[in-house]
Amino acid sequence: MSRRLFLGCPVPAQAAQALHRWSVAQWGDLPGVRVLAPVDLHATILFFGEVPEERLPWILELCRTLEWTPIEVRTGDLAVMGRTAIAIRLRSDSPVLGDLSELLGGGCAWTGGLAEASRHNLWCLTSACPESDIQRARRRRRTGAAFELHVTLARAKTPPPMPAHAPGVAFTLDHAALYESHLGPGGSRYAIL
């Protein structure tokens, strides 16, 4: 048996409500668009995919000992990511983003944004990621693209019209959490482990 897991940062409740209200106003009545519930809004750090049950204790222990450095973020522009995700990019001047970009892209430069022990734990967690995700991160790094935080606001079968302006929301990603994704007919639902 396996579990579909990822490491992410929950969007704080007040910011999640604001983003949700804005998303419902934009796309809530459009057929084929599902706006995510406020409780499901998060910024993904590492996607593990289907993880065998026997690897779960190891991943949980690394996540429990992770000392997350808070990241002050603000919303940026909107984007369609993958085939179905309508997302808002997050902007920040935090050195943590530089560390994440290096770690997830296979680099070794350390900006000092993450505690050394946490940096080691995150590096270990990358071994649980699908190889394609790590290859994609390394390709981004080679082309000069930094790690990009984003929050998926909605899912759509066909990308809907994009508003000219995104909502201006600032918040702090103050902790990382291990999530389990449950796929179903109404879309994914997330539970924090």
Buried (B, 14 or more C-beta within 10 A) or exposed (E): EEBBBBBBBBBBEEBBBBBBBBBEEBBEEBEEBBBBEBBBBBBBBBBBBEBEEEBBEBBEEBBEEBEBBEBBBEBBEBBBEEEBBBBBBBBBEBBBBBBBBBBBBBBEEBBEBBBEEBBBBBBEBBEBBEEEBBEBBBEBBEEEEEBBBBBBBBBBEEBBEBEEEBBEBEBBBEEBBBBBBEEEEEBBBBEEE
